[in-house]
Amino acid sequence: MNVAMRSACPAAPARCGRRSVVVKAVAAPERAGTVNVSRNENFGKLRAGYLFPEIARRRKAHQEKNPDAKIISLGIGDTTEPLPAYIADAMAKAAAGLASREGYSGYGAEQGQGALREAVAKTFYGHAGRSADEIFISDGSKCDIARIQLMFGSKPTVAVQDPSYPVYVDTSVMMGMTGDHNGTGFDGIEYMVCNPENNFFPDLSKAKRTDVIFFCSPNNPTGAAATRAQLTELVNFARRNGSILVYDAAYALYISNPDCPKTIYEIPGADEVAIETCSFSKYAGFTGVRLGWTVVPKALKYADGSPVHADWNRVMTTCFNGASNIVQAGGLACLQPQGLKDMYDMIAFYKENASILKATFTEMGFKVYGGDDAPYIWVGFPGKPSWDVFAEILERCNIVTTPGSGFGPAGEGFVRASAFGSRENILEAVRRFKEAYGKGAAN
């Protein structure tokens, strides 16, 4: 609506000495919300939301429909066993110390406490040549992956294993590195297919060159651990293409196969192309406690020669105030002789759960992968959409799994079963699976 207004003057304009002034009032543009700020258009590309909240939504709906059902979750990879007492006591002591003048501490180094950085370097990388000042302590590898994307910005191209942990793809979408979803995957992402036919390692001869490669070993969700020869091929591929390899080693301590490295830095030349991220979550039950680390070698440099290490340090000191000092006390306890024993005992417990689940599905005639070097079982349901299988298992067994398609296009036709659970629940899940899918059951 335009309204013309003439300035007030008791006499004629010529005698008044004033000119006519026209003021136009323009209506504000229509908008649906209160604020006039545009949404980040990249969030609109994300499909049905993050995988695990969607699983939680469907579980809740099933529980409301079946209020008496005792649902067992083999879905999200969340630890269930209590923290080892030695590790919990170290955190309790640190927390109590904050109530005294002598024990109180405020802000710490954003990169992590020196003693913990030294312990991580010695325990996990002493044989691989990494120094303490290349270790950055954080609140978990998932958070670090998002901060790594912040460091890279929106211009780099990205490759991921297919299937793989959804955060690699979703953070790439949020940053604007991709096009729209094409019904199968996102345009602009190089999906490196990992399936039984290629032993869950991508055919790199067919992979396009990208700036960044996300790779997880042991893989989540397939449970496959890459061999030394495979990782050597991967590092050489990254070196030839001038790519940065973001290597997720969150399940490395679950590896039993001596031919499968527990860190990418066991591979010659990896320090010039690779960032490694890891976590205490699945080692010590720290999923809710939150503590991890990322390794950025000083030898890793951008095309202009500037060190990635310096930029990562800037990200951490700008966007992060350091992991909780209480939690870092727990992390340091994890790396003492008693804490290491306790961690390995916990890992062994979950690995036994994995063996029980794998044996069960194998006995029932399914094609089953993983479970040997990782806490995940990858079960094939050929010809069936993954979400349909998820719904069927939930309906028939009151068990939550994870649909394979949620991890990428190549995950279609599979579901992931997590070995994180109490032994009682694992055995009960086995009983229900056999009742619903075992020999003689109506499939």
Secondary structure, DSSP 8 states (H G I E B T S, - for coil): ---------SS-HHHHT--------------SSSS-----GGGGG--SS-HHHHHHHHHHHHHHHSTT---EE-SS----S---HHHHHHHHHHHHHTTSTTT------TT--HHHHHHHHHHHHTTTT--GGGEEEES-HHHHHHHHHHHH-S---EEEEES--HHHHHHHHHHT-S--B-SSSBTTEEEEE--GGGTTS--GGG----SEEEEESS-TTT-----HHHHHHHHHHHHHHT-EEEEE-TTGGG---TTS-SSGGGSTTGGGTEEEEEESHHHHT-TTT--EEEE--TT-B-TTS-BHHHHHHHHHHHH---S-HHHHHHHHHHTSHHHHHHHHHHHHHHHHHHHHHHHHHHHTT--EEE-SSSSEEEEE-TTS-HHHHHHHHHHHH-EE-EEGGGG-GGGTTEEEEE--S-HHHHHHHHHHHHHHHSTTS--
